[in-house]
Amino acid sequence: MQYEGVLRKMQTEIGTPIQYYMVFESDFLNINQVLDKDLKIEFIKFQCLNCKNDRPIYRQGFCKNCFFEIPSAGDWIMRPELSTAHLDEEDRDLDYEKKVQLQPHIVYLANSSSIKVGVTRKSQVPTRWIDQGAHEAIEIVEVPNRYLAGITEVALKDHVSDKTNWRKMLTNSVEDEDLVAWRNKLKSYIPDEAKEYFLDSNTETNLDFPVLRYPKKVKSLSLDKTPDYVGKLKGIKGQYLMFEDDTVFNVRGSEGYYIGLTVNS
């Protein structure tokens, strides 16, 4: 089977295990179905997710020009506390920013490599947790806009990490945690503006990833350095493909790369 197209983050479907799909312009592949098969990945060209031009990818699947111009790459994406749509103040495109920022957001705890705090739109639960490779997660605050979620995350970062150790996550060197206890412990640190939105009755969500074998010591595949790679797929976790030789490939980190993908039995 042969596929060709620009990489975007894999789409997912909750299940036991989670189902992963690599979606191209005119075709798609259920990655779960090719576990234990050889995959050949060939870099062909760049294709910016915004302008579609063959320009080197700068960040988030965009060329440098697009990254610094389009509203979907504003600083408030990575730093939600910088959101200003609730004040009717524009960053790059107020209509777009209102559409994204002025909707329910979740502040959550997730356990990918250790306990971390994060922010996502409510509509992205549990997709966000899956993308981070969290095997367990819990919602702690549901607020009406991105700004309130952002200032809550900033306040909680003083008491719990906001980063994932991706190497630890991919080797599955993680321990279960009592997320309900963590949620209750952090309650007192929530800013006054968000205290009324605290969630005190929900339970943990547990996630099951399709992995036959975890790598012992991960080796990251970069298409810039290795434009052609062949390996036997052994697992999928977060947005990573994991291969028998301990190579791991970050699909989301390679958005905007146009590839050829061959599946061999």
C-alpha positions as a Markdown table, in Angstrom:
| # | Residue | x | y | z |
|---|---|---|---|---|
| 1 | Met | 0.0 | 0.0 | 0.0 |
| 2 | Gln | 1.3 | 3.4 | -0.9 |
| 3 | Tyr | 0.2 | 6.8 | 0.3 |
| 4 | Glu | 1.4 | 10.4 | -0.4 |
| 5 | Gly | 0.6 | 13.7 | 1.1 |
| 6 | Val | 1.4 | 16.4 | 3.6 |
| 7 | Leu | 1.7 | 15.4 | 7.2 |
| 8 | Arg | -0.7 | 16.7 | 9.8 |
| 9 | Lys | -1.2 | 15.5 | 13.3 |
| 10 | Met | -2.9 | 12.1 | 13.4 |
| 11 | Gln | -6.6 | 12.1 | 14.0 |
| 12 | Thr | -7.8 | 9.9 | 16.8 |
| 13 | Glu | -10.9 | 8.1 | 18.0 |
| 14 | Ile | -11.4 | 7.1 | 21.6 |
| 15 | Gly | -11.5 | 3.3 | 22.1 |
| 16 | Thr | -9.7 | 0.4 | 23.7 |
| 17 | Pro | -7.2 | 0.9 | 22.3 |
| 18 | Ile | -7.3 | 4.4 | 20.8 |
| 19 | Gln | -7.6 | 4.4 | 17.0 |
| 20 | Tyr | -5.2 | 6.5 | 15.0 |
| 21 | Tyr | -5.6 | 7.8 | 11.5 |
| 22 | Met | -3.1 | 9.5 | 9.1 |
| 23 | Val | -5.3 | 11.7 | 6.8 |
| 24 | Phe | -4.0 | 12.8 | 3.5 |
| 25 | Glu | -5.7 | 15.0 | 0.9 |
| 26 | Ser | -7.4 | 12.2 | -1.0 |
| 27 | Asp | -6.8 | 9.1 | 1.2 |
| 28 | Phe | -6.4 | 8.0 | 4.8 |
| 29 | Leu | -4.8 | 5.2 | 6.7 |
| 30 | Asn | -5.8 | 3.6 | 10.0 |
| 31 | Ile | -2.4 | 3.3 | 11.6 |
| 32 | Asn | -3.5 | 0.6 | 14.1 |
| 33 | Gln | -4.0 | -1.8 | 11.1 |
| 34 | Val | -0.3 | -1.6 | 10.1 |
| 35 | Leu | 1.2 | -2.4 | 13.5 |
| 36 | Asp | 3.9 | -5.0 | 13.2 |
| 37 | Lys | 4.4 | -4.1 | 9.5 |
| 38 | Asp | 7.3 | -2.4 | 7.8 |
| 39 | Leu | 6.8 | 1.3 | 7.0 |
| 40 | Lys | 8.9 | 3.3 | 4.5 |
| 41 | Ile | 8.8 | 7.1 | 5.0 |
| 42 | Glu | 10.2 | 9.3 | 2.3 |
| 43 | Phe | 10.5 | 13.0 | 2.5 |
| 44 | Ile | 9.5 | 14.6 | -0.8 |
| 45 | Lys | 9.1 | 18.4 | -0.2 |
| 46 | Phe | 7.7 | 21.0 | 2.2 |
| 47 | Gln | 4.1 | 22.2 | 2.0 |
| 48 | Cys | 3.2 | 25.0 | 4.4 |
| 49 | Leu | -0.2 | 24.2 | 6.0 |
| 50 | Asn | -1.4 | 27.7 | 5.3 |
| 51 | Cys | 0.0 | 29.0 | 1.9 |
| 52 | Lys | 0.7 | 25.5 | 0.5 |
| 53 | Asn | 4.1 | 26.6 | -0.9 |
| 54 | Asp | 7.2 | 24.6 | -0.8 |
| 55 | Arg | 9.0 | 26.6 | 1.8 |
| 56 | Pro | 11.0 | 25.3 | 4.8 |
| 57 | Ile | 8.7 | 24.7 | 7.8 |
| 58 | Tyr | 9.4 | 27.1 | 10.7 |
| 59 | Arg | 7.0 | 26.0 | 13.4 |
| 60 | Gln | 3.6 | 24.3 | 13.8 |
| 61 | Gly | 3.6 | 23.2 | 10.1 |
| 62 | Phe | 3.9 | 26.8 | 8.8 |
| 63 | Cys | 6.6 | 28.6 | 6.8 |
| 64 | Lys | 8.2 | 31.5 | 8.6 |
| 65 | Asn | 6.2 | 34.2 | 6.8 |
| 66 | Cys | 2.9 | 32.5 | 7.7 |
| 67 | Phe | 3.9 | 31.7 | 11.2 |
| 68 | Phe | 4.3 | 35.4 | 12.0 |
| 69 | Glu | 1.2 | 36.6 | 10.1 |
| 70 | Ile | -1.7 | 34.2 | 10.5 |
| 71 | Pro | -4.1 | 34.4 | 13.5 |
| 72 | Ser | -3.9 | 30.7 | 14.3 |
| 73 | Ala | -0.2 | 31.0 | 15.2 |
| 74 | Gly | -0.5 | 34.0 | 17.6 |
| 75 | Asp | 1.4 | 33.9 | 20.9 |
| 76 | Trp | -1.8 | 33.2 | 22.8 |
| 77 | Ile | -2.0 | 29.8 | 21.2 |
| 78 | Met | 1.0 | 28.6 | 23.3 |
| 79 | Arg | 0.4 | 31.1 | 26.1 |
| 80 | Pro | -3.3 | 31.3 | 26.7 |
| 81 | Glu | -2.9 | 33.9 | 29.4 |
| 82 | Leu | -2.1 | 36.4 | 26.6 |
| 83 | Ser | -5.6 | 36.1 | 25.2 |
| 84 | Thr | -7.4 | 39.4 | 24.8 |
| 85 | Ala | -10.6 | 38.7 | 22.8 |
| 86 | His | -12.7 | 38.9 | 26.1 |
| 87 | Leu | -11.5 | 42.6 | 26.2 |
| 88 | Asp | -12.5 | 43.1 | 22.5 |
| 89 | Glu | -8.8 | 43.6 | 21.8 |
| 90 | Glu | -7.2 | 42.2 | 18.6 |
| 91 | Asp | -3.9 | 40.4 | 18.3 |
| 92 | Arg | -4.0 | 39.5 | 14.5 |
| 93 | Asp | -7.7 | 38.9 | 13.6 |
| 94 | Leu | -10.3 | 39.7 | 16.2 |
| 95 | Asp | -13.1 | 37.7 | 14.6 |
| 96 | Tyr | -10.9 | 34.5 | 14.6 |
| 97 | Glu | -9.7 | 35.2 | 18.1 |
| 98 | Lys | -13.2 | 35.6 | 19.4 |
| 99 | Lys | -14.3 | 32.4 | 17.8 |
| 100 | Val | -11.5 | 30.4 | 19.4 |
| 101 | Gln | -10.9 | 32.2 | 22.7 |
| 102 | Leu | -14.5 | 32.9 | 23.7 |
| 103 | Gln | -15.6 | 29.3 | 24.2 |
| 104 | Pro | -15.5 | 26.9 | 27.1 |
| 105 | His | -11.9 | 25.9 | 28.1 |
| 106 | Ile | -10.7 | 23.2 | 30.4 |
| 107 | Val | -7.7 | 23.3 | 32.8 |
| 108 | Tyr | -6.7 | 19.7 | 33.4 |
| 109 | Leu | -4.2 | 17.5 | 35.0 |
| 110 | Ala | -2.6 | 14.8 | 32.9 |
| 111 | Asn | -0.1 | 12.0 | 33.6 |
| 112 | Ser | 2.1 | 11.4 | 30.6 |
| 113 | Ser | 5.6 | 11.3 | 32.2 |
| 114 | Ser | 4.5 | 12.8 | 35.5 |
| 115 | Ile | 1.7 | 15.1 | 36.7 |
| 116 | Lys | 1.3 | 18.2 | 34.5 |
| 117 | Val | -1.2 | 21.0 | 34.1 |
| 118 | Gly | -2.6 | 22.1 | 30.8 |
| 119 | Val | -5.2 | 24.0 | 28.9 |
| 120 | Thr | -7.5 | 23.0 | 26.0 |
| 121 | Arg | -10.8 | 23.9 | 24.5 |
| 122 | Lys | -13.6 | 21.8 | 26.0 |
| 123 | Ser | -14.3 | 20.5 | 22.5 |
| 124 | Gln | -10.8 | 19.0 | 22.4 |
| 125 | Val | -11.3 | 16.7 | 25.4 |
| 126 | Pro | -10.0 | 13.9 | 25.3 |
| 127 | Thr | -8.1 | 14.6 | 22.0 |
| 128 | Arg | -5.6 | 16.8 | 23.7 |
| 129 | Trp | -4.8 | 14.2 | 26.3 |
| 130 | Ile | -4.3 | 11.6 | 23.7 |
| 131 | Asp | -2.0 | 13.9 | 21.7 |
| 132 | Gln | 0.1 | 14.3 | 24.8 |
| 133 | Gly | 0.4 | 10.6 | 25.5 |
| 134 | Ala | -1.4 | 10.8 | 28.8 |
| 135 | His | -2.5 | 7.4 | 30.2 |
| 136 | Glu | -4.7 | 9.2 | 32.8 |
| 137 | Ala | -6.2 | 12.7 | 33.0 |
| 138 | Ile | -8.8 | 14.7 | 34.9 |
| 139 | Glu | -10.6 | 18.1 | 34.4 |
| 140 | Ile | -10.2 | 20.5 | 37.3 |
| 141 | Val | -11.6 | 23.8 | 36.0 |
| 142 | Glu | -14.1 | 24.6 | 33.2 |
| 143 | Val | -14.1 | 28.4 | 32.4 |
| 144 | Pro | -15.9 | 30.4 | 29.7 |
| 145 | Asn | -12.8 | 31.8 | 27.9 |
| 146 | Arg | -9.2 | 31.1 | 27.1 |
| 147 | Tyr | -7.8 | 33.9 | 29.3 |
| 148 | Leu | -9.3 | 32.5 | 32.5 |
| 149 | Ala | -7.9 | 29.1 | 31.7 |
| 150 | Gly | -4.5 | 30.7 | 31.0 |
| 151 | Ile | -4.2 | 32.6 | 34.2 |
| 152 | Thr | -5.3 | 29.4 | 36.1 |
| 153 | Glu | -2.6 | 27.4 | 34.4 |
| 154 | Val | 0.0 | 30.0 | 35.2 |
| 155 | Ala | -1.0 | 30.0 | 38.9 |
| 156 | Leu | -0.8 | 26.2 | 39.1 |
| 157 | Lys | 2.6 | 26.0 | 37.3 |
| 158 | Asp | 4.2 | 27.1 | 40.5 |
| 159 | His | 3.0 | 23.8 | 42.1 |
| 160 | Val | 3.0 | 21.3 | 39.3 |
| 161 | Ser | 4.9 | 21.0 | 35.9 |
| 162 | Asp | 3.4 | 22.2 | 32.6 |
| 163 | Lys | 5.8 | 20.1 | 30.5 |
| 164 | Thr | 5.9 | 16.5 | 29.4 |
| 165 | Asn | 9.1 | 14.5 | 29.3 |
| 166 | Trp | 8.5 | 12.9 | 25.9 |
| 167 | Arg | 11.3 | 10.4 | 26.3 |
| 168 | Lys | 10.0 | 9.1 | 29.6 |
| 169 | Met | 6.4 | 9.0 | 28.1 |
| 170 | Leu | 7.6 | 7.0 | 25.1 |
| 171 | Thr | 9.5 | 4.4 | 27.2 |
| 172 | Asn | 6.4 | 4.1 | 29.4 |
| 173 | Ser | 8.5 | 4.9 | 32.5 |
| 174 | Val | 5.5 | 6.3 | 34.3 |
| 175 | Glu | 3.5 | 5.5 | 37.5 |
| 176 | Asp | -0.2 | 5.9 | 38.2 |
| 177 | Glu | -1.2 | 8.9 | 40.3 |
| 178 | Asp | -4.3 | 9.8 | 42.3 |
| 179 | Leu | -5.5 | 12.7 | 40.1 |
| 180 | Val | -8.5 | 13.4 | 42.3 |
| 181 | Ala | -6.2 | 13.9 | 45.3 |
| 182 | Trp | -4.0 | 16.2 | 43.1 |
| 183 | Arg | -7.0 | 18.2 | 42.0 |
| 184 | Asn | -8.1 | 18.8 | 45.5 |
| 185 | Lys | -4.6 | 19.6 | 46.6 |
| 186 | Leu | -4.3 | 22.3 | 44.0 |
| 187 | Lys | -7.7 | 23.9 | 44.5 |
| 188 | Ser | -6.5 | 26.6 | 46.9 |
| 189 | Tyr | -4.1 | 27.9 | 44.3 |
| 190 | Ile | -6.7 | 28.6 | 41.6 |
| 191 | Pro | -7.0 | 32.4 | 41.0 |
| 192 | Asp | -10.0 | 34.1 | 42.5 |
| 193 | Glu | -11.5 | 34.9 | 39.1 |
| 194 | Ala | -11.7 | 31.1 | 38.3 |
| 195 | Lys | -12.5 | 29.6 | 41.7 |
| 196 | Glu | -16.3 | 29.4 | 40.9 |
| 197 | Tyr | -15.5 | 27.2 | 37.9 |
| 198 | Phe | -13.7 | 24.4 | 39.9 |
| 199 | Leu | -15.0 | 20.9 | 39.1 |
| 200 | Asp | -15.2 | 18.7 | 42.2 |
| 201 | Ser | -17.2 | 15.7 | 41.2 |
| 202 | Asn | -15.6 | 14.3 | 38.1 |
| 203 | Thr | -13.3 | 11.3 | 37.9 |
| 204 | Glu | -10.2 | 10.2 | 36.1 |
| 205 | Thr | -10.2 | 9.3 | 32.4 |
| 206 | Asn | -7.9 | 6.4 | 31.5 |
| 207 | Leu | -6.5 | 6.0 | 28.1 |
| 208 | Asp | -5.2 | 2.8 | 26.3 |
| 209 | Phe | -2.6 | 3.3 | 23.6 |
| 210 | Pro | -2.0 | 0.7 | 20.8 |
| 211 | Val | 1.6 | -0.4 | 21.7 |
| 212 | Leu | 3.1 | -3.8 | 21.1 |
| 213 | Arg | 6.5 | -2.9 | 22.5 |
| 214 | Tyr | 7.9 | 0.3 | 24.0 |
| 215 | Pro | 11.4 | 1.4 | 23.0 |
| 216 | Lys | 14.2 | 1.0 | 25.6 |
| 217 | Lys | 16.1 | 4.1 | 24.6 |
| 218 | Val | 14.4 | 6.4 | 22.1 |
| 219 | Lys | 16.1 | 7.6 | 18.9 |
| 220 | Ser | 14.3 | 10.5 | 17.3 |
| 221 | Leu | 13.7 | 10.4 | 13.5 |
| 222 | Ser | 14.3 | 13.8 | 11.7 |
| 223 | Leu | 13.3 | 13.9 | 8.1 |
| 224 | Asp | 15.8 | 16.8 | 7.6 |
| 225 | Lys | 18.6 | 14.5 | 8.6 |
| 226 | Thr | 17.1 | 11.2 | 7.4 |
| 227 | Pro | 14.8 | 11.8 | 4.4 |
| 228 | Asp | 14.3 | 8.0 | 3.9 |
| 229 | Tyr | 13.5 | 5.6 | 6.7 |
| 230 | Val | 12.3 | 2.0 | 6.9 |
| 231 | Gly | 11.2 | 0.4 | 10.1 |
| 232 | Lys | 8.7 | -2.1 | 11.7 |
| 233 | Leu | 6.0 | -0.2 | 13.5 |
| 234 | Lys | 5.5 | -1.4 | 17.1 |
| 235 | Gly | 3.3 | 1.2 | 18.7 |
| 236 | Ile | 1.6 | 4.6 | 18.6 |
| 237 | Lys | 1.4 | 6.9 | 21.6 |
| 238 | Gly | 0.8 | 10.6 | 21.8 |
| 239 | Gln | 1.6 | 11.8 | 18.2 |
| 240 | Tyr | 4.5 | 9.4 | 17.9 |
| 241 | Leu | 5.1 | 6.3 | 15.8 |
| 242 | Met | 7.4 | 3.9 | 17.6 |
| 243 | Phe | 9.5 | 1.3 | 15.7 |
| 244 | Glu | 11.3 | -1.9 | 16.5 |
| 245 | Asp | 14.8 | -0.4 | 16.3 |
| 246 | Asp | 13.8 | 2.2 | 19.0 |
| 247 | Thr | 13.3 | 4.9 | 16.5 |
| 248 | Val | 10.4 | 7.3 | 17.2 |
| 249 | Phe | 8.8 | 9.7 | 14.8 |
| 250 | Asn | 6.9 | 12.7 | 15.9 |
| 251 | Val | 4.1 | 13.1 | 13.3 |
| 252 | Arg | 2.8 | 16.4 | 14.7 |
| 253 | Gly | 6.4 | 17.8 | 14.9 |
| 254 | Ser | 6.7 | 17.0 | 11.2 |
| 255 | Glu | 3.5 | 18.8 | 10.1 |
| 256 | Gly | 4.0 | 20.5 | 6.7 |
| 257 | Tyr | 6.4 | 17.8 | 5.4 |
| 258 | Tyr | 5.1 | 16.2 | 2.3 |
| 259 | Ile | 6.0 | 12.5 | 2.3 |
| 260 | Gly | 5.5 | 9.2 | 0.6 |
| 261 | Leu | 4.5 | 6.3 | 2.9 |
| 262 | Thr | 4.8 | 2.7 | 1.8 |
| 263 | Val | 3.3 | -0.2 | 3.9 |
| 264 | Asn | 4.9 | -3.6 | 3.4 |
| 265 | Ser | 3.6 | -6.8 | 4.9 |
